[in-house]
Amino acid sequence: MTRLPALCRTAFAAALLGSIALPSIANAQAAAETSYSIPQDRIAGLGDFVDGVMAQQIATREVAGALVTVVYKGKVLFSRGYGFADVDKGVPVDGQQTLFRPGSVSKMFTWSALLQQVELGRVDLDADVNTYLDFKIPAFEGQPIRVRDLFSHTPGMSDIGGLTAPTVDKITPYAEWVKTHIPARHWRAGTETSYSNYGSVVAGYIVERVSGEAFPDYVEKHIFLPLGMTSTTFREPLPAALAPRMATGYQYKDGRLVADPFELFSPVMPAGSGTSSGPDMARFMTAMMNGGALGKARILKPASVKLLMTNSVANAPGLPGMAHGFFVVREAGPRMVGHGGNTGDFHSNMILAPEAELGFFISETGGQGSYGGRTELAEALIGRLFPQTPAPRVAAPANEALPLGAYRGNRRDYASTPNPERDLKIAAAGANAITITNDGKTSYWERVGPMRFEQVTGARAGGPYEQLLFHGAEGRWRLSFTSQPHVLYHLVP
């Protein structure tokens, strides 16, 4: 199952459930402060634990190179490299110097930049996005897309492709791309979450329009430089000073790792063309968990950072939903927010647990196995640091009829004919269990509550444990997963 959003890959809140109220910055600041103490034995040996996981992944997951950075209580616990930055030349990954592609994790820089404009009074969260654009995004049923709908990934739009360029000379500048690739709208904004790369590009373009500064210039001047992130950029190709430090991206072909050319995401720059290092990501994570400040530098007010981490819209009752830009990874024990990202070659994840003052950034490249490896390592860290126990199994409530069948994700290109092979096929497996078949693989889930099931796996002790929930009503059944607040699955008629 897909865990977190991807730049290039692939819960019903509106009329059925209503959406969680979107707080103002002031209200977000008033949220109660809580803390979580991590037992020292979970921190001790954490680096050795990661070493062991990565040794296994390099041996079994087609991983060419990886970067893992952990911050704790305002300091870098470690930033380590694994495997090779260049397999053919035998150049190892340097956890302090080697650059990786965060993919959609880069969006958190974009959301931060947009909130800076909100702080300055140049942008209103409840304004129609067209207020700040030099082109028009059509309304849907008379309703516009608000700025806050961009933060919650609820513009109600189709997914689209065309995010990359084959060569530098064929790059369409993102300020042109955003005007010529407007996706069709299919439902009311602010209701149903469906991850939107396009919405993130609009967010970056608004920053450029209202600030009067080109987007890559703006984030460098107002985010990267203040935080000392001198190895981070949205620019493609990379500046000459950074290019020699870039890890090579790989795919696995005919039994070996084959180098790919540097990927070009400039057509959707604010959505994911970033490049960064472990120490730079540590600086950003630390600032986010310190109310927007790092040392004497401040990029956001505490209230703005609080907003980024505060709930916005959830597709399903009782499951994590979206924060603002961030995804909610776990509601409590401790609360965690984060963002994942995938380019074609790099697979990344950033998770923050502000109550515990801990955050980590992961990026891996290699064959397709490294995509799953990124997720496995993130879950291994969460399970070690913030362990859970499986939910108690329960019997089915009287007269409960599960809406079984095929479910189709709402994050797709609605202009294309749906491929039934990509649907989730859900079937009963006795009175209190179901199976899900997807991409030729079948998973087994047991009942833990009304319409709620937990995946049965051989996962290491501590979890995390994936759950799903059927919700909605006859003719409008929906399916949501704890690890996928950014998408919603609809029962196929």
KATAMO-V914577 format. One record per residue. SS is DSSP state (hx for helix, st for strand, lp for the rest). PSI is psi in degrees with one decimal (999 if undefined). D_FIRST is the distance of its C-alpha to the first C-alpha in Angstrom with 1 decimal. Layout:
BEGIN
ss:SS psi:PSI d_first:D_FIRST
ss:SS psi:PSI d_first:D_FIRST
END
This chain:
BEGIN
ss:lp psi:141.0 d_first:0.0
ss:lp psi:135.2 d_first:3.8
ss:lp psi:-52.8 d_first:6.2
ss:lp psi:168.0 d_first:9.5
ss:lp psi:149.3 d_first:11.5
ss:lp psi:147.8 d_first:12.6
ss:lp psi:-39.1 d_first:16.2
ss:lp psi:-1.8 d_first:15.7
ss:lp psi:174.9 d_first:12.1
ss:lp psi:999 d_first:10.1
ss:lp psi:999 d_first:16.0
ss:lp psi:104.5 d_first:19.5
ss:lp psi:-31.7 d_first:22.0
ss:lp psi:-96.7 d_first:25.0
ss:lp psi:-29.5 d_first:27.3
ss:lp psi:-46.5 d_first:25.5
ss:lp psi:-21.3 d_first:24.8
ss:lp psi:161.3 d_first:26.5
ss:lp psi:152.9 d_first:25.1
ss:lp psi:136.5 d_first:25.6
ss:lp psi:138.5 d_first:28.7
ss:lp psi:116.4 d_first:28.5
ss:lp psi:154.3 d_first:30.9
ss:lp psi:168.4 d_first:33.5
ss:hx psi:-40.4 d_first:33.9
ss:hx psi:-44.4 d_first:36.8
ss:hx psi:-37.2 d_first:34.9
ss:hx psi:-37.9 d_first:32.0
ss:hx psi:-25.8 d_first:34.6
ss:lp psi:-4.1 d_first:35.9
ss:lp psi:145.6 d_first:32.7
ss:lp psi:140.5 d_first:33.5
ss:lp psi:134.5 d_first:33.1
ss:lp psi:167.5 d_first:31.6
ss:lp psi:160.7 d_first:31.1
ss:lp psi:125.6 d_first:29.2
ss:lp psi:121.2 d_first:30.9
ss:lp psi:122.1 d_first:28.9
ss:lp psi:139.9 d_first:30.8
ss:hx psi:-31.4 d_first:32.4
ss:hx psi:-17.5 d_first:31.2
ss:hx psi:-26.7 d_first:27.6
ss:hx psi:-42.0 d_first:28.8
ss:lp psi:131.2 d_first:31.2
ss:lp psi:12.3 d_first:29.8
ss:hx psi:-38.5 d_first:26.6
ss:hx psi:-41.8 d_first:27.4
ss:hx psi:-37.0 d_first:28.0
ss:hx psi:-46.9 d_first:24.7
ss:hx psi:-40.7 d_first:22.9
ss:hx psi:-43.7 d_first:25.2
ss:hx psi:-42.9 d_first:24.1
ss:hx psi:-44.1 d_first:20.4
ss:hx psi:-34.4 d_first:21.1
ss:hx psi:-40.3 d_first:23.6
ss:hx psi:-41.3 d_first:21.1
ss:hx psi:-39.6 d_first:18.6
ss:hx psi:-33.7 d_first:21.5
ss:hx psi:-28.6 d_first:22.4
ss:hx psi:-12.4 d_first:19.2
ss:lp psi:14.9 d_first:16.6
ss:lp psi:29.0 d_first:18.9
ss:st psi:125.0 d_first:19.5
ss:st psi:-48.4 d_first:22.7
ss:st psi:155.7 d_first:23.2
ss:st psi:156.6 d_first:21.7
ss:st psi:130.9 d_first:23.1
ss:st psi:122.2 d_first:22.6
ss:st psi:130.0 d_first:24.8
ss:st psi:130.6 d_first:25.4
ss:st psi:145.5 d_first:27.9
ss:st psi:126.7 d_first:29.5
ss:lp psi:44.5 d_first:32.4
ss:lp psi:4.2 d_first:33.3
ss:st psi:157.8 d_first:33.4
ss:st psi:114.8 d_first:31.3
ss:st psi:-45.9 d_first:30.4
ss:st psi:157.0 d_first:29.5
ss:st psi:105.3 d_first:28.2
ss:st psi:145.9 d_first:27.6
ss:st psi:151.0 d_first:26.8
ss:st psi:145.4 d_first:25.4
ss:st psi:-147.8 d_first:26.0
ss:st psi:138.0 d_first:27.7
ss:st psi:-28.1 d_first:28.2
ss:st psi:105.1 d_first:30.0
ss:lp psi:-45.8 d_first:29.4
ss:lp psi:-35.5 d_first:32.4
ss:lp psi:-4.1 d_first:34.8
ss:lp psi:29.1 d_first:33.5
ss:st psi:117.6 d_first:33.1
ss:st psi:156.7 d_first:31.0
ss:lp psi:130.1 d_first:28.7
ss:lp psi:116.4 d_first:30.9
ss:lp psi:-14.9 d_first:29.2
ss:lp psi:-26.7 d_first:32.0
ss:lp psi:-35.8 d_first:32.5
ss:lp psi:138.1 d_first:29.7
ss:st psi:140.9 d_first:27.9
ss:st psi:166.4 d_first:24.2
ss:lp psi:111.4 d_first:22.4
ss:lp psi:-12.8 d_first:20.5
ss:hx psi:-132.3 d_first:19.1
ss:hx psi:-10.1 d_first:18.2
ss:hx psi:-26.8 d_first:19.3
ss:hx psi:-25.3 d_first:22.7
ss:hx psi:-27.3 d_first:22.4
ss:hx psi:-27.5 d_first:23.5
ss:hx psi:-40.0 d_first:26.8
ss:hx psi:-45.0 d_first:27.1
ss:hx psi:-37.6 d_first:26.6
ss:hx psi:-42.0 d_first:29.1
ss:hx psi:-40.6 d_first:31.5
ss:hx psi:-38.3 d_first:31.3
ss:hx psi:-29.0 d_first:32.1
ss:hx psi:-38.5 d_first:35.0
ss:hx psi:-32.4 d_first:36.4
ss:hx psi:-43.5 d_first:35.9
ss:hx psi:-36.3 d_first:37.9
ss:lp psi:-4.3 d_first:40.6
ss:lp psi:9.0 d_first:40.9
ss:lp psi:-21.0 d_first:40.1
ss:lp psi:136.8 d_first:37.0
ss:lp psi:126.4 d_first:36.5
ss:lp psi:-29.6 d_first:33.1
ss:lp psi:6.7 d_first:34.2
ss:lp psi:151.7 d_first:35.8
ss:st psi:131.3 d_first:34.8
ss:hx psi:-26.9 d_first:33.1
ss:hx psi:-20.4 d_first:35.8
ss:hx psi:-29.9 d_first:38.3
ss:hx psi:6.3 d_first:37.4
ss:lp psi:158.3 d_first:36.7
ss:lp psi:21.3 d_first:39.1
ss:lp psi:172.5 d_first:37.3
ss:lp psi:128.2 d_first:36.1
ss:lp psi:121.9 d_first:32.7
ss:lp psi:148.3 d_first:33.5
ss:lp psi:162.0 d_first:33.4
ss:st psi:119.7 d_first:31.4
ss:lp psi:37.9 d_first:33.5
ss:lp psi:1.4 d_first:35.9
ss:st psi:132.1 d_first:33.4
ss:lp psi:177.4 d_first:32.7
ss:lp psi:126.2 d_first:29.8
ss:st psi:162.0 d_first:30.8
ss:hx psi:-42.2 d_first:30.2
ss:hx psi:-23.2 d_first:28.3
ss:hx psi:-26.2 d_first:25.9
ss:hx psi:-44.5 d_first:24.9
ss:hx psi:-37.1 d_first:24.1
ss:lp psi:5.6 d_first:21.8
ss:lp psi:45.3 d_first:20.1
ss:lp psi:44.5 d_first:21.8
ss:lp psi:-8.5 d_first:24.1
ss:lp psi:35.3 d_first:23.0
ss:st psi:155.8 d_first:22.7
ss:lp psi:152.6 d_first:21.1
ss:lp psi:154.9 d_first:18.9
ss:lp psi:162.7 d_first:21.0
ss:lp psi:-153.0 d_first:21.2
ss:lp psi:31.7 d_first:24.2
ss:lp psi:-15.7 d_first:23.0
ss:lp psi:167.8 d_first:24.6
ss:lp psi:141.6 d_first:28.0
ss:lp psi:-34.9 d_first:29.0
ss:lp psi:162.4 d_first:32.0
ss:hx psi:-39.6 d_first:33.7
ss:hx psi:-8.7 d_first:36.5
ss:hx psi:17.2 d_first:34.1
ss:lp psi:128.6 d_first:32.3
ss:lp psi:118.3 d_first:32.7
ss:lp psi:139.5 d_first:33.3
ss:hx psi:-30.5 d_first:30.7
ss:hx psi:-19.2 d_first:33.6
ss:hx psi:-41.9 d_first:34.3
ss:hx psi:-42.7 d_first:30.7
ss:hx psi:-24.0 d_first:30.0
ss:hx psi:-24.3 d_first:33.0
ss:hx psi:0.1 d_first:32.3
ss:lp psi:38.5 d_first:28.6
ss:lp psi:118.1 d_first:28.6
ss:lp psi:156.1 d_first:25.7
ss:lp psi:145.7 d_first:26.7
ss:st psi:139.8 d_first:26.3
ss:lp psi:-13.3 d_first:24.9
ss:lp psi:168.5 d_first:25.1
ss:lp psi:136.9 d_first:27.1
ss:lp psi:150.9 d_first:26.3
ss:lp psi:9.5 d_first:25.5
ss:lp psi:-67.2 d_first:23.7
ss:lp psi:124.8 d_first:20.2
ss:lp psi:130.7 d_first:17.8
ss:lp psi:112.0 d_first:16.2
ss:lp psi:130.6 d_first:15.8
ss:lp psi:104.0 d_first:19.0
ss:hx psi:-39.0 d_first:20.1
ss:hx psi:-43.5 d_first:23.3
ss:hx psi:-34.4 d_first:24.0
ss:hx psi:-34.6 d_first:23.8
ss:hx psi:-41.9 d_first:26.2
ss:hx psi:-41.1 d_first:28.5
ss:hx psi:-45.7 d_first:28.4
ss:hx psi:-36.3 d_first:29.6
ss:hx psi:-35.5 d_first:32.2
ss:hx psi:-42.7 d_first:33.6
ss:hx psi:-45.7 d_first:34.1
ss:hx psi:-42.3 d_first:36.0
ss:hx psi:-46.2 d_first:38.1
ss:hx psi:-23.5 d_first:39.2
ss:hx psi:-23.3 d_first:39.8
ss:lp psi:11.5 d_first:41.6
ss:lp psi:138.6 d_first:39.8
ss:lp psi:140.4 d_first:37.5
ss:hx psi:-49.4 d_first:34.0
ss:hx psi:-32.5 d_first:33.7
ss:hx psi:-42.3 d_first:37.2
ss:hx psi:-50.9 d_first:36.4
ss:hx psi:-32.2 d_first:33.4
ss:hx psi:-44.5 d_first:35.4
ss:hx psi:-37.4 d_first:38.4
ss:hx psi:-9.5 d_first:37.0
ss:hx psi:-57.1 d_first:33.8
ss:hx psi:-49.5 d_first:33.8
ss:hx psi:-45.7 d_first:37.6
ss:hx psi:-35.1 d_first:38.1
ss:hx psi:-0.6 d_first:35.4
ss:lp psi:25.0 d_first:36.6
ss:lp psi:70.9 d_first:33.5
ss:lp psi:-4.7 d_first:35.6
ss:lp psi:20.3 d_first:32.9
ss:lp psi:136.5 d_first:30.6
ss:st psi:156.4 d_first:30.9
ss:lp psi:-4.0 d_first:29.3
ss:lp psi:142.5 d_first:31.9
ss:lp psi:134.9 d_first:31.3
ss:lp psi:168.8 d_first:32.8
ss:lp psi:147.1 d_first:33.0
ss:lp psi:149.0 d_first:36.4
ss:hx psi:-33.0 d_first:38.6
ss:hx psi:-22.7 d_first:38.7
ss:hx psi:-28.0 d_first:34.9
ss:hx psi:-41.9 d_first:34.1
ss:lp psi:-16.4 d_first:35.3
ss:lp psi:-0.8 d_first:32.9
ss:st psi:129.2 d_first:29.7
ss:lp psi:141.8 d_first:27.2
ss:lp psi:138.9 d_first:26.7
ss:st psi:147.8 d_first:23.3
ss:st psi:159.3 d_first:22.4
ss:st psi:161.6 d_first:20.6
ss:st psi:116.3 d_first:20.9
ss:st psi:128.6 d_first:23.2
ss:lp psi:40.3 d_first:25.4
ss:lp psi:9.6 d_first:24.8
ss:st psi:160.8 d_first:25.6
ss:st psi:125.8 d_first:24.5
ss:st psi:127.6 d_first:25.9
ss:st psi:140.2 d_first:26.7
ss:st psi:154.1 d_first:25.8
ss:lp psi:161.3 d_first:28.1
ss:lp psi:127.3 d_first:27.5
ss:lp psi:147.0 d_first:25.1
ss:lp psi:109.0 d_first:26.7
ss:lp psi:19.9 d_first:25.0
ss:hx psi:-28.1 d_first:28.4
ss:hx psi:-26.5 d_first:28.1
ss:hx psi:40.6 d_first:25.6
ss:hx psi:-54.8 d_first:27.0
ss:hx psi:-16.3 d_first:26.4
ss:hx psi:-12.7 d_first:22.7
ss:hx psi:31.6 d_first:22.0
ss:lp psi:15.1 d_first:24.9
ss:lp psi:155.3 d_first:25.5
ss:st psi:138.2 d_first:26.4
ss:st psi:175.2 d_first:27.2
ss:st psi:167.4 d_first:28.0
ss:hx psi:-49.9 d_first:27.1
ss:hx psi:-36.0 d_first:30.4
ss:hx psi:-42.3 d_first:30.0
ss:hx psi:-32.7 d_first:26.5
ss:hx psi:-40.3 d_first:28.2
ss:hx psi:-42.7 d_first:30.9
ss:hx psi:-45.2 d_first:28.6
ss:hx psi:-42.1 d_first:26.6
ss:hx psi:-42.1 d_first:29.9
ss:hx psi:-41.3 d_first:31.4
ss:hx psi:-35.7 d_first:28.6
ss:lp psi:1.5 d_first:29.1
ss:lp psi:33.2 d_first:32.8
ss:lp psi:24.8 d_first:33.2
ss:lp psi:5.6 d_first:33.2
ss:st psi:148.9 d_first:35.8
ss:st psi:110.2 d_first:36.2
ss:lp psi:-129.3 d_first:39.7
ss:lp psi:-5.6 d_first:42.1
ss:st psi:141.8 d_first:39.6
ss:st psi:127.9 d_first:37.9
ss:lp psi:-23.2 d_first:35.4
ss:lp psi:154.1 d_first:34.6
ss:lp psi:152.7 d_first:36.3
ss:hx psi:-37.1 d_first:34.7
ss:hx psi:-34.6 d_first:34.3
ss:hx psi:-41.7 d_first:32.2
ss:hx psi:-40.6 d_first:29.9
ss:hx psi:-40.6 d_first:29.7
ss:hx psi:-43.8 d_first:28.7
ss:hx psi:-32.4 d_first:25.8
ss:hx psi:-0.9 d_first:24.4
ss:lp psi:143.8 d_first:25.5
ss:lp psi:141.9 d_first:23.4
ss:lp psi:-88.0 d_first:23.8
ss:lp psi:136.8 d_first:21.7
ss:lp psi:136.7 d_first:19.1
ss:lp psi:-25.9 d_first:17.5
ss:lp psi:144.8 d_first:17.7
ss:lp psi:132.0 d_first:20.5
ss:lp psi:4.3 d_first:19.8
ss:lp psi:153.8 d_first:16.4
ss:lp psi:144.4 d_first:16.3
ss:lp psi:-152.4 d_first:17.1
ss:st psi:144.6 d_first:18.4
ss:lp psi:-136.5 d_first:21.3
ss:lp psi:97.6 d_first:23.4
ss:lp psi:-56.6 d_first:21.7
ss:lp psi:153.8 d_first:19.8
ss:st psi:146.9 d_first:16.6
ss:st psi:116.4 d_first:17.3
ss:st psi:-40.1 d_first:15.2
ss:st psi:139.4 d_first:17.4
ss:lp psi:-32.4 d_first:20.5
ss:lp psi:162.1 d_first:22.7
ss:lp psi:38.4 d_first:23.5
ss:lp psi:172.8 d_first:23.6
ss:lp psi:135.5 d_first:22.3
ss:st psi:141.5 d_first:19.9
ss:st psi:161.3 d_first:19.1
ss:st psi:-173.0 d_first:17.5
ss:st psi:134.1 d_first:16.2
ss:st psi:168.6 d_first:13.9
ss:st psi:140.0 d_first:15.0
ss:st psi:127.7 d_first:14.6
ss:lp psi:-167.2 d_first:17.6
ss:lp psi:-32.8 d_first:17.7
ss:lp psi:-24.6 d_first:18.8
ss:st psi:139.6 d_first:18.0
ss:st psi:116.8 d_first:14.9
ss:st psi:163.0 d_first:16.0
ss:st psi:139.3 d_first:15.6
ss:st psi:124.0 d_first:18.4
ss:st psi:132.8 d_first:18.5
ss:st psi:135.3 d_first:21.8
ss:st psi:80.1 d_first:23.2
ss:hx psi:-35.0 d_first:26.6
ss:hx psi:-28.5 d_first:28.0
ss:hx psi:-1.9 d_first:27.7
ss:lp psi:37.4 d_first:28.8
ss:st psi:139.9 d_first:26.0
ss:st psi:155.7 d_first:23.5
ss:st psi:151.4 d_first:21.8
ss:st psi:134.1 d_first:20.7
ss:st psi:139.6 d_first:18.8
ss:st psi:132.2 d_first:18.8
ss:st psi:150.9 d_first:18.2
ss:st psi:154.8 d_first:19.2
ss:st psi:-149.3 d_first:19.3
ss:lp psi:-175.1 d_first:17.5
ss:lp psi:-28.3 d_first:13.9
ss:hx psi:-26.6 d_first:13.4
ss:hx psi:-22.7 d_first:14.5
ss:hx psi:-49.3 d_first:11.4
ss:hx psi:-31.6 d_first:9.4
ss:hx psi:-40.2 d_first:12.8
ss:hx psi:-45.9 d_first:13.1
ss:hx psi:-42.5 d_first:10.2
ss:hx psi:-40.7 d_first:11.7
ss:hx psi:-42.1 d_first:15.1
ss:hx psi:-43.3 d_first:14.5
ss:hx psi:-34.2 d_first:13.3
ss:hx psi:-41.2 d_first:16.3
ss:hx psi:-43.7 d_first:18.6
ss:hx psi:-42.7 d_first:17.6
ss:hx psi:-33.0 d_first:18.0
ss:hx psi:-44.8 d_first:21.3
ss:hx psi:-37.5 d_first:22.7
ss:lp psi:65.8 d_first:21.6
ss:lp psi:150.2 d_first:20.9
ss:lp psi:170.6 d_first:19.9
ss:lp psi:153.2 d_first:20.6
ss:lp psi:148.8 d_first:18.6
ss:lp psi:147.6 d_first:19.7
ss:lp psi:139.9 d_first:22.5
ss:lp psi:142.8 d_first:21.9
ss:lp psi:163.2 d_first:24.0
ss:lp psi:158.8 d_first:25.4
ss:lp psi:136.7 d_first:24.8
ss:lp psi:155.4 d_first:27.2
ss:lp psi:135.8 d_first:30.0
ss:lp psi:17.9 d_first:29.5
ss:lp psi:124.5 d_first:25.8
ss:lp psi:111.6 d_first:24.5
ss:lp psi:138.1 d_first:20.7
ss:lp psi:74.7 d_first:19.8
ss:lp psi:164.6 d_first:17.9
ss:st psi:-152.2 d_first:17.2
ss:st psi:135.5 d_first:15.2
ss:st psi:138.6 d_first:13.4
ss:st psi:132.8 d_first:13.3
ss:st psi:147.4 d_first:12.0
ss:lp psi:-8.8 d_first:15.1
ss:lp psi:92.7 d_first:14.3
ss:lp psi:167.9 d_first:15.9
ss:lp psi:107.0 d_first:19.4
ss:lp psi:-9.4 d_first:21.4
ss:lp psi:-11.8 d_first:24.2
ss:lp psi:151.6 d_first:22.4
ss:lp psi:126.3 d_first:22.1
ss:lp psi:144.5 d_first:18.7
ss:lp psi:107.4 d_first:17.1
ss:hx psi:-23.0 d_first:16.5
ss:hx psi:-19.9 d_first:14.6
ss:hx psi:-5.3 d_first:11.6
ss:lp psi:154.0 d_first:11.8
ss:st psi:126.2 d_first:9.9
ss:st psi:114.8 d_first:12.7
ss:st psi:127.9 d_first:13.4
ss:st psi:155.1 d_first:16.5
ss:st psi:147.1 d_first:18.7
ss:lp psi:64.4 d_first:19.0
ss:lp psi:-172.1 d_first:22.3
ss:lp psi:-24.8 d_first:23.6
ss:lp psi:30.5 d_first:21.1
ss:st psi:156.6 d_first:17.8
ss:st psi:164.0 d_first:15.2
ss:st psi:149.8 d_first:12.9
ss:st psi:125.9 d_first:9.9
ss:st psi:127.3 d_first:10.1
ss:st psi:131.7 d_first:8.1
ss:lp psi:37.3 d_first:9.4
ss:lp psi:3.0 d_first:11.7
ss:st psi:143.5 d_first:9.6
ss:st psi:132.3 d_first:10.3
ss:st psi:157.2 d_first:9.4
ss:st psi:133.1 d_first:12.3
ss:st psi:138.9 d_first:12.9
ss:st psi:149.3 d_first:16.5
ss:st psi:132.5 d_first:18.4
ss:st psi:2.9 d_first:19.3
ss:st psi:177.5 d_first:21.1
ss:lp psi:118.9 d_first:22.1
ss:lp psi:12.5 d_first:19.1
ss:st psi:136.5 d_first:16.8
ss:st psi:152.6 d_first:14.7
ss:st psi:137.2 d_first:13.2
ss:st psi:136.3 d_first:10.9
ss:lp psi:118.0 d_first:13.3
ss:lp psi:173.3 d_first:12.8
ss:lp psi:32.3 d_first:15.4
ss:lp psi:149.2 d_first:14.4
ss:lp psi:151.6 d_first:17.6
ss:lp psi:138.0 d_first:19.8
ss:lp psi:-12.3 d_first:19.3
ss:lp psi:-152.2 d_first:15.5
ss:lp psi:157.7 d_first:13.9
ss:lp psi:123.4 d_first:12.7
ss:lp psi:134.7 d_first:9.8
ss:st psi:158.6 d_first:11.5
ss:st psi:159.8 d_first:11.4
ss:st psi:128.2 d_first:14.7
ss:st psi:136.1 d_first:16.4
ss:st psi:163.6 d_first:19.1
ss:lp psi:-137.2 d_first:21.7
ss:lp psi:170.4 d_first:24.5
ss:lp psi:127.7 d_first:25.6
ss:lp psi:-8.8 d_first:25.0
ss:lp psi:36.9 d_first:22.7
ss:lp psi:141.1 d_first:19.8
ss:st psi:162.9 d_first:16.7
ss:st psi:132.6 d_first:13.3
ss:st psi:153.4 d_first:11.8
ss:st psi:147.9 d_first:9.4
ss:lp psi:-34.2 d_first:11.0
ss:lp psi:3.0 d_first:8.8
ss:lp psi:63.0 d_first:9.0
ss:lp psi:-11.5 d_first:12.8
ss:lp psi:-3.1 d_first:13.2
ss:lp psi:164.4 d_first:12.1
ss:lp psi:142.0 d_first:13.1
ss:st psi:132.4 d_first:12.6
ss:st psi:138.4 d_first:16.0
ss:st psi:127.4 d_first:17.3
ss:lp psi:124.3 d_first:18.7
ss:lp psi:999 d_first:22.4
END
